[in-house]
Structures are given as structure tokens and as C-alpha cells.
Amino acid sequence: MSKGEKRDRFNSPAVATVRFVAQRGLLKPLVWSLVRVTVYGKDQIAELDRPFIAVANHSSHLDAPLVIGALPRPLARYLAAGAAADYFFDVQWRKWLTTLFFNAFAIERNSEGKRSGSSRSLLERRVPLLIFPEGGRSKTGVMGHFKHGAAALSIATKVPCLPIALVGASDAMPRGVNWPKRGRLPVAVVFGAPMLPAAGDTAEDFSNRLADEVRRLHASVQPHPSWAHAEKGTT
């Protein structure tokens, strides 16, 4: 961190220590006890450094905990998750829990780009972001259209995007329920190789390529308890 750089909850080492206890001491053990997690593609992120923009499909309230828990600690330490302003920031207790566990920043789902300045500022301070480009959880579990905000941020800041597929989360905890199903259903977190926009890419071009890669990663894994040859999520 450069001299005189602003410190706040997003990049404070002291706050990160408190968040570490919340995330690795409480949240991850709870989630990992409720679903059976397998992590693929850790070799793809072995050389990844901050900042980056993690982009993933979104179908369950398990999604952010799975990404944070599966990432190696150095990459997850300051990760800030985008959260819907109209839901996670409208009630004080929910805002407090969201910021504690997910280092969350507010995203306006119905006016894309309205808070893009804060997202860019975080990246410029080397705070990595987690963004779900669909804008909300899928009602069916099938991945929907990616909005272009994450791709536009990557183009503007020259920060790579990390594609992530979350498999089985919708089956384990579908939209509309408040707790995962019984039986520790299997889920997978699949990391792809970091991606940068190509020369001349528009936000739409790059967003479409990111969506295609997340779909490819998702299709590479079958949601079955006997998933084999995988690296277990023990970070």
C-alpha cells in the first residue's frame, strides 16, 4: 500500500483480520458442513495477484460463500463482493452482516453503471471484486444473460477477470429457500484462467466471452456425489 493511501474497511489489515475470523472460522465451516464442496482449477489461479474481478454464475445464496471459501486466503483476504443495494443494504442488520462476511459494496441492479465509480475506485486501490453479472439469482438454475458492467470495468482498468462456475448450488439451496437441503448435496467451484479483453473489444464483446467461458466451465463438471480427480477445497 502506498504512503497516504486511504484505509477503510475494504483494505484495512485490522478489519481483514476480523473478517478472516468471520469467514474462515464461522462461515466456511458452516457452509462446508451443509454441502459437499469440490474445487477445480486451483492451478489456473496459482499466479493470480490482486486486483482482479471474479465473475460467476448466480443461482443461490451459497454462491458468495463458496467463492470466498474456495479462493486461497491471499486472494480472498480483501475480496469485496457486489451486493444488491435494494436488498442487502436496505435493512441495517442485513447490511452489517453482509459487510462483515463479504466485505460487500452496493450495486444498483436496475441502473447498471450507477455505482461504477466506486467499483473502479476499489480496483485502483488493489481491492479485488466479486461480481455476479446476471444481476440476481437465476430462478431456474440455468445461467442467464451477463450484464456488461464487469467487462466494462475490466476494459477501463485493465484488470483481469477471473471466470468461475458454480455447479450444483441451485440444487443444494435454490432460490426461495432459507437453508440448504438436507443430505450435504454436492457442489463444485470451478476456476478458469484469468481473462483480459482483446484489442478492440467492446464491453458487450468481452462480456459475451466471459459468459461463454463460465458456461464451458460449468459444463465441464457433472453435479454428482462421485465427482472424481478433483482438488478438494481445503484452503
N, C-alpha and C positions, 0 to 999 in steps of 0.2 A: 504494500500500500504506500502510495507516495505521500510525502510530507504535506500536511494540511488538508488531506482528502477527508471529505465528510464521512463521519462514522454514525451509523444509526442501526436499527435492528437488523437491517439487511446485511450489513458487513461487519458488525461488531463481534470480535472474538469472544467477549464475555457472553453476549446473547447467544452466539453459536454454541457455546458450552451448555447453556441451559437447554437449548433446542436439541442438542445431542442426547441429553438425558431423556427428554420427552420422546424423541424419535426412536432412539436405539434401546432405551431402557423400558419404554412403555408401548409405543405404537407398533414397532416391528414385531416384538414378541407376541403381542395380541393378534395381529393380522396373520403371522406365520403359524399361530396355533389354530386359527379358524379355517385356513385354506392351505393346501399343499403347494408350495411355490417352487418352481423350477426356473432357473435363469440361464438364458442362452446368450452367446455373443460377447462375453466379457473381454475376449481377445480384441474385439473391434474398438474397445474404448481404452485399451491399455495406455495409449499415448495421448489421450484426450486431456486437454487442460482448460481451465476457465479463461474467458467466459464461453458459454455455448448456449444453444436454445434446444432443449429437449422437446420433441413433438411426438405425441402419441394419440392413438385412437382412444375414445372415451365412451364407456358404456356402464360404468359402475362407480360407486363411492370408494371402492377398493383401489381405483387406478392410481391416484397420487401416492397413497401409502406404499403401493407395490413398487412404483418407480423409485421413490426415495429410499426404500429399504433395499432395493436391488443394486442401486448405484454404489460404487466404492465410496467410503467415507470422505476422501478428499474432494470428490466431485459433488457429493450431496451436502457438504457442510454449509454452504451458503446458498444452495439452490432455493430460488423463490418461485412458488407455484402461482400461476394465474388463477384467480377465483372470481366467480361471477359476483359483481358488485350488488346486484339486485337480490341475491340470496345469502351469500356468506358475509356480507358487510352491512346487512340491514338490521341485525339484532346484535346487541353488544356482546352477549356471551358467546355467540357463534363467531363473531369477528375475533374475539380474544383467542378462542381455541384454534381457529384457522391460522392466525398469525403465529401462535406458539408452535404448532405442529408442522406447519407447511411454509413458514416464512412468506405468507401469501401477499400478493399485491392484487388490487382490484382491476377487473376487466369488465367493460361495458359490453354485454352481449348484443345489445340491439343498436349499437352505434360504433361499428368497428373503427378503430383508429383514434377514438376519443381520448384514450389514455396512453397512446403510443409513446408520448413524450416521456412518461415515467418508465416505461419498459426500456426505452433506448438509454435513458439515464442509468438504469441499473446495469445494463450491459457495459456501458462505458466505465462503470466502476468495478468491472470484472465480476459482477454477480450473475451467475447462470440462471436461466429461466426454464420453467416447465410450463408449456402451453398446450392446451388441447384444442387444435384448430377447428374441430367440429362445432365448438361454441357451447356444447351441452352434451349430456349423456344420451346415447342412442336409445330409442325406445324399444328397438328390436334386437339390439346387439350387433347389427350389421353396420359397418362403418359408413358414415355419411360424407357429404362434401366438405372439403377443407376450406375454411375461410383463409384469406391471403395475408392476414396480419403477421404471422410468424415469418413467412417468406419475405415479406416487405422489410421486417426488422433485420433479417439476415443480410439482405441486399444493402440496406442503409448502413449497417455497422460492420459488414464483412466478418461477421461472427458465424461459425458453422452451426448447422442444425444437426441434432442427433435424433435419427428416426428410431422410434420404439413401438413395438407391437405388444399389446396386452391381450392374451388369449385365455378365454375361459372365465374372465372376471364377471361378465354379464350372466353367465350360468350360475356362478357362485353367489353373486349378490346383484340381481337385476334391478333395474330402475323401479322405484316404488316400494322397495322393502328397506327396512332399517337395520338389518343384521344379516350376515352371510348365512346361507343354508347350512343345515347340519350335515356332518359327514366329512368335513375337510375336503371339499371338492378341489380338483387340480386346476391350477392356473399357471401361466407362463409369462415371463417378461423376456422379450427378445430384443436385444440391442443390434442395430445395424451400424454400418460405418458412417462416421460424420460426413455430412454433405455440405458443399458450398455452391452457391448459384453459379451457373455458367455465364460466360461473357454474353451480354445482351439479353439475359433472362429478365422477363417481367416478373412481378410478384405472382401473377397467375401461373406462368410457366413453371416457376420453381415450386410453388405450392402443389401443383399437379404432380410433379416429380416426387415430392415428399410423400404425398398421399399414395402414389403408386408403390413406393418403397415400403411404406408401412403395411400396405395390403400384401405385398410379396412376403414380408417377414411374417405376417400373421398366417399366411397360407403355408408357410414352411413348417409349422408346428401343428400337430393334431391334439386337441384337448382331451387327453385320455390319461388315466392314472398311471399307465405304464410308460409314460414318456421316458425315452432312454437316451443314453450318450449325452446327457446334459450336465452342465456345471451347476451344482446346487447353489442356491442363494444363501451364502453364509457370511456376507460382508457385514 
